[in-house]
Amino acid sequence: MKHTSVKISLFLNYFVFAILLNSVGIVILKSLNNYGVAEDQASILEPFKDMPIAIVSFVIASFLPRIGYKRAMLIALALVSFACIFMFYGNSFFAAKVLFATVGTSFALIKVSVYSMIGMVTENPKAHNSLMSNIEGVFMIGIALAYFLFPAFNSDTNPDAWLRVYWLLAAAAVLSFLFLYFTKFDKTPEIPGADLAQDFVEMMKLMARLLTLVFIISAFLFVMIEQGIMTWLPTFNQNVLHLPESVSIMMASIFAISLAVGRLLAGVLTRRIHWIWVLSFCTVTAMFLVVFLLPKTVGIEVKAIQSVKDIPLIGFAFPIVGLFIAPIYPLLNSIVLSALPKKLHSPMTGLIVVFSAVGGSMGSVITGWLFKNKGPENAFYFILIPMTFLLISYFILKKLTSKNAVQA
């Protein structure tokens, strides 16, 4: 396989950041318990992570090829390794804010670089679809691992014991840094414009293309669905399935694992089956599961539950929706990037990251409003609306990308 070491490096980098990004909820809880921070204060850790991702991606994406993708990823890994060590010694809410601001900034460099390099190490759209799905699948494995990794360092006798996890994460970042540093990659990124100003203009021109507009709307809708479910599934488990709080949180990891498996499977399937059929089947199946499984969870009689093995089978059903919505995001990204010249992959990724961040925030807010005003037993029915629009968008995207390339 060509560029094997480069691809492994992309997997490693994405995996490390998945764990760090998904730890924000855990650190919020620790800030409440260990640092005496109020809920409204602790909640700012989320924007400390998300805002740098959106802002940095938008600002640097157009001219990142001039810096070099490898150099940008090395900078990101170095920053987070120092931030993890700072969190261990800082042991404060201020240190947590510094950590997530650094993680967000660094992830912007990583995601834009990874997405852009996928096009440089794959030979055709099918290979691009497959690698994108596999990388996003590994990302979801990292997210699921965070639910188990951080609790493993907890101690009933030492409230600061959990901080030792940051030595492990710093070591993982350093190992990824070294692996990437010694990885040979001799391809030079194509530059979008003649200078920095022209680079930015080229990114802005992308937004005027019909392909880009349809894609942005599609990505926005998907991330809104995914983040809405991921954020509110623990609340659904507690309020509708009547599961204990700890078990409700643990069950949310099943959704992340389902997303990981679904994306890895999509990486295999899209090498043999056209993406339009994979996405259409997965979306229709997900809609079917929502319509027929949700009613069965309402009013369910649950006996005493002490662990996951005591949960009735229907409790596992809804997280399995993740298996079928999983391929949507990576394949949408791959479809639009494969249809664009490689010199526009970096600015396009900047737009992907920005609108994904906005979609994720909107998904959490809208789903929270539905939980409050429509009831937790009904809130998830509303994801059928964006799913329907997504299904329509696939066929529009297929038509727009049928020539397999878009003129720069």
CORKA-V476909 format. One record per residue. N is the residue number from 0. D_CENTER is the distance of its C-alpha to the mean C-alpha in whole Angstrom. Layout:
BEGIN
n->N d_center->D_CENTER
n->N d_center->D_CENTER
END
This chain:
BEGIN
n->0 d_center->26
n->1 d_center->26
n->2 d_center->24
n->3 d_center->23
n->4 d_center->23
n->5 d_center->21
n->6 d_center->18
n->7 d_center->19
n->8 d_center->18
n->9 d_center->15
n->10 d_center->14
n->11 d_center->15
n->12 d_center->13
n->13 d_center->10
n->14 d_center->11
n->15 d_center->12
n->16 d_center->10
n->17 d_center->7
n->18 d_center->11
n->19 d_center->12
n->20 d_center->9
n->21 d_center->9
n->22 d_center->13
n->23 d_center->13
n->24 d_center->15
n->25 d_center->17
n->26 d_center->18
n->27 d_center->19
n->28 d_center->21
n->29 d_center->23
n->30 d_center->24
n->31 d_center->25
n->32 d_center->27
n->33 d_center->28
n->34 d_center->28
n->35 d_center->30
n->36 d_center->27
n->37 d_center->27
n->38 d_center->25
n->39 d_center->25
n->40 d_center->25
n->41 d_center->22
n->42 d_center->19
n->43 d_center->19
n->44 d_center->17
n->45 d_center->14
n->46 d_center->15
n->47 d_center->16
n->48 d_center->13
n->49 d_center->11
n->50 d_center->15
n->51 d_center->15
n->52 d_center->12
n->53 d_center->13
n->54 d_center->17
n->55 d_center->17
n->56 d_center->15
n->57 d_center->17
n->58 d_center->20
n->59 d_center->20
n->60 d_center->18
n->61 d_center->21
n->62 d_center->23
n->63 d_center->21
n->64 d_center->23
n->65 d_center->26
n->66 d_center->24
n->67 d_center->23
n->68 d_center->20
n->69 d_center->21
n->70 d_center->23
n->71 d_center->20
n->72 d_center->17
n->73 d_center->21
n->74 d_center->21
n->75 d_center->17
n->76 d_center->18
n->77 d_center->21
n->78 d_center->20
n->79 d_center->18
n->80 d_center->21
n->81 d_center->23
n->82 d_center->21
n->83 d_center->20
n->84 d_center->24
n->85 d_center->25
n->86 d_center->23
n->87 d_center->25
n->88 d_center->28
n->89 d_center->28
n->90 d_center->27
n->91 d_center->27
n->92 d_center->25
n->93 d_center->25
n->94 d_center->24
n->95 d_center->21
n->96 d_center->20
n->97 d_center->21
n->98 d_center->18
n->99 d_center->15
n->100 d_center->17
n->101 d_center->17
n->102 d_center->14
n->103 d_center->12
n->104 d_center->15
n->105 d_center->14
n->106 d_center->11
n->107 d_center->12
n->108 d_center->14
n->109 d_center->12
n->110 d_center->10
n->111 d_center->13
n->112 d_center->15
n->113 d_center->13
n->114 d_center->13
n->115 d_center->16
n->116 d_center->18
n->117 d_center->16
n->118 d_center->19
n->119 d_center->22
n->120 d_center->21
n->121 d_center->22
n->122 d_center->25
n->123 d_center->24
n->124 d_center->21
n->125 d_center->21
n->126 d_center->21
n->127 d_center->18
n->128 d_center->16
n->129 d_center->17
n->130 d_center->15
n->131 d_center->12
n->132 d_center->12
n->133 d_center->13
n->134 d_center->10
n->135 d_center->7
n->136 d_center->9
n->137 d_center->10
n->138 d_center->7
n->139 d_center->7
n->140 d_center->11
n->141 d_center->10
n->142 d_center->8
n->143 d_center->11
n->144 d_center->14
n->145 d_center->13
n->146 d_center->15
n->147 d_center->18
n->148 d_center->18
n->149 d_center->19
n->150 d_center->21
n->151 d_center->23
n->152 d_center->24
n->153 d_center->26
n->154 d_center->30
n->155 d_center->32
n->156 d_center->34
n->157 d_center->32
n->158 d_center->30
n->159 d_center->29
n->160 d_center->28
n->161 d_center->24
n->162 d_center->24
n->163 d_center->25
n->164 d_center->21
n->165 d_center->21
n->166 d_center->24
n->167 d_center->22
n->168 d_center->18
n->169 d_center->21
n->170 d_center->22
n->171 d_center->19
n->172 d_center->18
n->173 d_center->22
n->174 d_center->22
n->175 d_center->19
n->176 d_center->21
n->177 d_center->24
n->178 d_center->23
n->179 d_center->22
n->180 d_center->25
n->181 d_center->27
n->182 d_center->25
n->183 d_center->27
n->184 d_center->26
n->185 d_center->29
n->186 d_center->27
n->187 d_center->27
n->188 d_center->25
n->189 d_center->26
n->190 d_center->27
n->191 d_center->26
n->192 d_center->29
n->193 d_center->32
n->194 d_center->31
n->195 d_center->29
n->196 d_center->30
n->197 d_center->30
n->198 d_center->26
n->199 d_center->25
n->200 d_center->27
n->201 d_center->26
n->202 d_center->22
n->203 d_center->24
n->204 d_center->26
n->205 d_center->23
n->206 d_center->22
n->207 d_center->26
n->208 d_center->25
n->209 d_center->25
n->210 d_center->22
n->211 d_center->20
n->212 d_center->21
n->213 d_center->20
n->214 d_center->17
n->215 d_center->16
n->216 d_center->17
n->217 d_center->15
n->218 d_center->12
n->219 d_center->13
n->220 d_center->14
n->221 d_center->11
n->222 d_center->8
n->223 d_center->12
n->224 d_center->12
n->225 d_center->9
n->226 d_center->9
n->227 d_center->13
n->228 d_center->13
n->229 d_center->11
n->230 d_center->13
n->231 d_center->16
n->232 d_center->16
n->233 d_center->18
n->234 d_center->20
n->235 d_center->21
n->236 d_center->22
n->237 d_center->24
n->238 d_center->26
n->239 d_center->26
n->240 d_center->26
n->241 d_center->28
n->242 d_center->26
n->243 d_center->27
n->244 d_center->24
n->245 d_center->23
n->246 d_center->23
n->247 d_center->21
n->248 d_center->18
n->249 d_center->19
n->250 d_center->18
n->251 d_center->15
n->252 d_center->14
n->253 d_center->15
n->254 d_center->13
n->255 d_center->10
n->256 d_center->13
n->257 d_center->13
n->258 d_center->10
n->259 d_center->11
n->260 d_center->14
n->261 d_center->14
n->262 d_center->12
n->263 d_center->14
n->264 d_center->17
n->265 d_center->16
n->266 d_center->16
n->267 d_center->20
n->268 d_center->21
n->269 d_center->20
n->270 d_center->23
n->271 d_center->25
n->272 d_center->24
n->273 d_center->24
n->274 d_center->20
n->275 d_center->22
n->276 d_center->23
n->277 d_center->20
n->278 d_center->18
n->279 d_center->21
n->280 d_center->22
n->281 d_center->19
n->282 d_center->18
n->283 d_center->22
n->284 d_center->22
n->285 d_center->19
n->286 d_center->21
n->287 d_center->24
n->288 d_center->23
n->289 d_center->22
n->290 d_center->26
n->291 d_center->27
n->292 d_center->25
n->293 d_center->25
n->294 d_center->29
n->295 d_center->29
n->296 d_center->27
n->297 d_center->29
n->298 d_center->32
n->299 d_center->32
n->300 d_center->34
n->301 d_center->32
n->302 d_center->35
n->303 d_center->34
n->304 d_center->31
n->305 d_center->31
n->306 d_center->28
n->307 d_center->25
n->308 d_center->28
n->309 d_center->30
n->310 d_center->28
n->311 d_center->29
n->312 d_center->27
n->313 d_center->26
n->314 d_center->24
n->315 d_center->22
n->316 d_center->22
n->317 d_center->20
n->318 d_center->17
n->319 d_center->17
n->320 d_center->16
n->321 d_center->13
n->322 d_center->15
n->323 d_center->16
n->324 d_center->13
n->325 d_center->11
n->326 d_center->12
n->327 d_center->12
n->328 d_center->9
n->329 d_center->10
n->330 d_center->13
n->331 d_center->13
n->332 d_center->12
n->333 d_center->15
n->334 d_center->17
n->335 d_center->18
n->336 d_center->17
n->337 d_center->20
n->338 d_center->22
n->339 d_center->22
n->340 d_center->24
n->341 d_center->23
n->342 d_center->24
n->343 d_center->22
n->344 d_center->18
n->345 d_center->18
n->346 d_center->19
n->347 d_center->17
n->348 d_center->13
n->349 d_center->14
n->350 d_center->15
n->351 d_center->11
n->352 d_center->10
n->353 d_center->12
n->354 d_center->12
n->355 d_center->9
n->356 d_center->9
n->357 d_center->13
n->358 d_center->12
n->359 d_center->9
n->360 d_center->13
n->361 d_center->15
n->362 d_center->13
n->363 d_center->14
n->364 d_center->17
n->365 d_center->19
n->366 d_center->18
n->367 d_center->20
n->368 d_center->22
n->369 d_center->23
n->370 d_center->23
n->371 d_center->26
n->372 d_center->28
n->373 d_center->27
n->374 d_center->27
n->375 d_center->24
n->376 d_center->26
n->377 d_center->25
n->378 d_center->22
n->379 d_center->20
n->380 d_center->23
n->381 d_center->22
n->382 d_center->18
n->383 d_center->21
n->384 d_center->22
n->385 d_center->18
n->386 d_center->18
n->387 d_center->22
n->388 d_center->21
n->389 d_center->18
n->390 d_center->21
n->391 d_center->23
n->392 d_center->21
n->393 d_center->21
n->394 d_center->24
n->395 d_center->24
n->396 d_center->22
n->397 d_center->24
n->398 d_center->27
n->399 d_center->26
n->400 d_center->25
n->401 d_center->28
n->402 d_center->29
n->403 d_center->26
n->404 d_center->26
n->405 d_center->27
n->406 d_center->29
n->407 d_center->28
END
